[in-house]
Amino acid sequence: MSINRRFTVVVAVALALSAAPTAMAFAQGGGSGEGRIRIEYVPPKNPEHQALYERLQARHVLENVQTIFSPLRFPVDMKVLTVGCDGESNALYERFQREDKKPTVTICYEYLHEILQAMPKTTTPAGVSPMDAVVGQFMFAVAHEMGHGSFDMFDVPIFGREEDAADGFATFVLLQFRNDEALRLVAGAAYGYHEFIKDYKQKPNVTWPLAAFSSDHGLPEQRFANLICLAYGYDAQLFADVVDKEYLPASRAKRCRYEYLILRDAMRNLIRPHVDMEAARKVFNMQWLAARTPVGN
Ligand SMILES: [Zn+2]
């Protein structure tokens, strides 16, 4: 199968976030606050993104994003766009409160193209299927930007780096899905860091330029460790592999329950008052991911 052919087939299955009919039924109209999540697939300028653009729509990817985040009661409309970004692979949030812009989450076709190209060809030794790698990374990126949006729209005070807080928000969101799906989504999101941690046993030392430490984002190895630490802190049995397979050293693992509880308290105190909890329960009780094909039979 040629790369193009494989790409096309995989896009068809991978960007599914399989829209169960029940999922779409109750989601019309968005959240119960004043604001709504408005979605738009902006036609791409780069013809290479045309197939992706069409398949995202055919798979109702943004409609699913709209449903999943509709319990957030934003004070004004929040736009979520897929758009061409002139070659830049990115996802970003445009501020409302402090910069007086229309609150907008932008997901670049370039970024979607990149995660599709980097996905594993088969299920990895860590158990991440190609579909889970794509959907997990996509959901983590969208939830991270929704984190920025929530901090902004709900005027949430933040100690420390906002980028770390947005990663915490995103991880917490992924962990709210049913356990089987939370596991797959977190594992899929963690796959986004595979280039940085794939040789973690053979090559335990890495080198970064000094400037990398001054970034407002954590280094990818740190973001990976933070993600799996929070997941382990949420449920040490469900995520036992992260310690058993030595992705996370025991010295950090013993702090993860505490770190998760700090995050949970922040979400309860600062975000939950803005969430339609009944709608959220419906969202998280649904089946979102297509059933996995059993391996080897
Ligand atoms: Zn960010």
Residues whose N, C-alpha, C, O or C-beta is under 5 A from the ligand:
A	BS01	ZN	E163 A166
